[in-house]
């Protein structure tokens, strides 16, 4: 599979702040790729460099095979971009925005446009400036989907939206997932988990890891060991064990490279035979909370 | 082309109120202009007040409305900032720029062109004969107002930021004018203007292209700041004295004007400490009848016997000296502290006077007709009412380079008022219209200029009227020689002058 987005050692400095510190990323074509991380991690900066809104201090990025510093004009005919920070022309009605943008895209699909208006329940005659935040995001998304873009880039699209609108946006996106690569930044992990195929975690401008969501979910387990008597918890535990804690006769930890046989062997080596062992799958949110707390996500 | 048209239509739809206001102002301006010609003699009454108010509003507001329109249309696809939706859409920068240029041409240049053409036609001139001048006016407004406004709009993202930028420009202009008052000689020599114009033109075009092509806002802002700095550097670093010396070389032996220094006045009064008036009077001779001179500027250099010196720097003047004049006076202010230091020992001085000699060519007699009449090479003129009647003329596009109107005061057909003393035979009054620019049109909003000519005897500032039937002589003086004349002022003259100085009156 070729890459829709590829970055290599991308660095962005804002005076004394290092917003990105050597970001290397590979977004396969057809993926629904989520870039997650806490506020200020550098997600928006990375996206703005990809969209040629900002220039990188060093390193390079390619979007659909084009150097990101050349992403402009006709290159944007196959890229859809929606951001929570985007300033839409508030004086335009929804209908006029779509009619105006129609002239910019040779592949604009009038039927799809009508379908999206219906799907998102958009009021065609209402000015964008008079719409709620959720409606504005839906209008922006409709205007970015109606030309069948090969790549859809979304910067924090779900922030501040009610669950119903989030659901509508996600459905609208997933309907296009077959024909597009979707690259979405968010810190709304609950939503990301429902539709992302890949996930990358960015923290303080550095990529902690990037992998397929299924493999991530597979390799993280919450482990709970129950003993007859409180066990001695050693100072040194395997590197892949995170947040090791004990409470009377129960020891809990998170294994970030879970393998049933190997984990069982490690437990036996350190604790002997627990009375009971449970391996619980983790949600994406729990995984990221654990990593954020321990700083050992890339282990 | 589709994209250009698409953006253009969007801008028209978005800015129709601003467009309507701007067009209305252009129409109001034209209406007021025509009204002022139609009632040239109106001094009071409702119509005069109405035209006065509308004229006072329409003339400054029309360019302001253009500036506003440009700012709004450029900010429609703001080039500064990183949140505007259009930057992630497939805009072609050249097409975006073309759409904005088209908008400005359609709603500013074309209405201005039509208004100016209409004004020419209404003023009685054939617009087709003045096409180069009309086009020049378009170029001039574009270069002096529209381009700089577009450049500022390109580096700002809101009306608030634009107003702040304009405030900076205004403060900078005030700063430059203050600077010019403290830079010696800059008042007299102004060739730097020829440098400023290309600098502004190149920088504004560079900023607009840089912003539309690459959206490098900080670099563009630095470019504009660099232009401002360059202005100040040019103003400070221009070798004014060298330029003046080149334009006004020392007069040769055949210089047609002889000047003799008259004794200093018996008493010299002055109001302000540190600003002591130095008044000199010269007797004039040798000027041929078909010539006159203009005193363009002067510099006073003082030295005392211990070698201390002071000079006033070149200061501009504009005094006309005619063959029938016998005396002329002029003055310059001396710094009191400098004078106090100098006068501890005998002072002598040198006065350098920069002159332009004119040959009064193409002299032709003309009798002022009744009503409106056409004055060849000028325009349509009529006389104003009253005993000091003057000419009021509608001139197409540009004032003539130099038109002199002279008349023997005794020949005026205007009735004398009771308290007027009849003029002596041979007393000549003169008036003129002149234009230092050689451009095909003067820098104005209107294509028709209204210019007045009053006749004054410069030897005694007495006015003479031009009523129907008054014989006058029209001429087109041409400058023949630029030269500077040095006058030495000896220590005896200075001693007498210093004695004439009174203490300043208490405030």
HADDOCK unambig.tbl for C-alpha pairs under 7 A between the chains (distance, minus, plus):
assign (segid A and resid 51 and name CA) (segid B and resid 88 and name CA) 6.78 0.50 0.50
assign (segid A and resid 53 and name CA) (segid B and resid 82 and name CA) 6.00 0.50 0.50
assign (segid A and resid 72 and name CA) (segid B and resid 90 and name CA) 6.34 0.50 0.50
assign (segid A and resid 73 and name CA) (segid B and resid 90 and name CA) 4.18 0.50 0.50
assign (segid A and resid 73 and name CA) (segid B and resid 91 and name CA) 4.97 0.50 0.50
assign (segid A and resid 73 and name CA) (segid B and resid 92 and name CA) 4.84 0.50 0.50
assign (segid A and resid 74 and name CA) (segid B and resid 90 and name CA) 5.23 0.50 0.50
assign (segid A and resid 75 and name CA) (segid B and resid 90 and name CA) 6.93 0.50 0.50
assign (segid A and resid 76 and name CA) (segid B and resid 88 and name CA) 6.61 0.50 0.50
assign (segid A and resid 76 and name CA) (segid B and resid 89 and name CA) 5.81 0.50 0.50
assign (segid A and resid 76 and name CA) (segid B and resid 90 and name CA) 4.84 0.50 0.50
assign (segid A and resid 77 and name CA) (segid B and resid 90 and name CA) 5.58 0.50 0.50
assign (segid A and resid 81 and name CA) (segid B and resid 88 and name CA) 6.62 0.50 0.50
assign (segid A and resid 85 and name CA) (segid B and resid 83 and name CA) 6.24 0.50 0.50
assign (segid A and resid 86 and name CA) (segid B and resid 83 and name CA) 4.87 0.50 0.50
assign (segid A and resid 86 and name CA) (segid B and resid 84 and name CA) 5.94 0.50 0.50
assign (segid A and resid 86 and name CA) (segid B and resid 85 and name CA) 5.70 0.50 0.50
assign (segid A and resid 87 and name CA) (segid B and resid 83 and name CA) 5.63 0.50 0.50
assign (segid A and resid 87 and name CA) (segid B and resid 84 and name CA) 5.00 0.50 0.50
assign (segid A and resid 87 and name CA) (segid B and resid 85 and name CA) 5.60 0.50 0.50
assign (segid A and resid 88 and name CA) (segid B and resid 84 and name CA) 6.90 0.50 0.50
assign (segid A and resid 88 and name CA) (segid B and resid 85 and name CA) 5.56 0.50 0.50
assign (segid A and resid 100 and name CA) (segid B and resid 6 and name CA) 6.99 0.50 0.50
assign (segid A and resid 103 and name CA) (segid B and resid 3 and name CA) 6.68 0.50 0.50
assign (segid A and resid 103 and name CA) (segid B and resid 6 and name CA) 6.80 0.50 0.50
assign (segid A and resid 104 and name CA) (segid B and resid 3 and name CA) 6.66 0.50 0.50
assign (segid A and resid 104 and name CA) (segid B and resid 90 and name CA) 6.23 0.50 0.50
